[in-house]
Amino acid sequence: MWEVSAQRGRNGSRFSIMLLQVNLKIFIKKGSLSFIVLFIIPLSDYNQVLYEDNTTNRMRESEKLFGEILNCIFFKRTPFIVFFNKVDLFQQKLQIDSLKNYFPEFNGFQDFQDSLSFIKRKFLSKNKFPDRDIYNFETTATDTNLVKNIFAAISEIILNKMITDAGFE
């Protein structure tokens, strides 16, 4: 397992992969080029800017990075598991700070469901490879029961992928 985490350099130059509060984990099945990519998107970042660049919105930066990784030719057939994390903080923030202030293209109601649907569509619509499997989950990392259930589902996805790759489907 690799965890990749990067950020902008002190001089503000852009690396090909940058992330802030977003972790990319790549699971490699030993002996093959079969991957599963986990991508974590903190929903509560919609109204924050990057630490090293106080003009760039964190969620827009995450969206850009997600699109780059998702559409990288090396991951064309790679399943993605996407976590829309910090649901609880997102709900709280929406009550005092409108999503429209940061995403003028948002035309929904200022409620949790419309806002969540908008963000999920923005990210998931980046996929240029329609045959790829993308699984998405709404998470609150502090909810241990939810996390257990999600990881059980992920384990099943990984196991099914391994079985398929081995030719047993």
Disulfide bonds with the S-S distance in Angstrom:
none
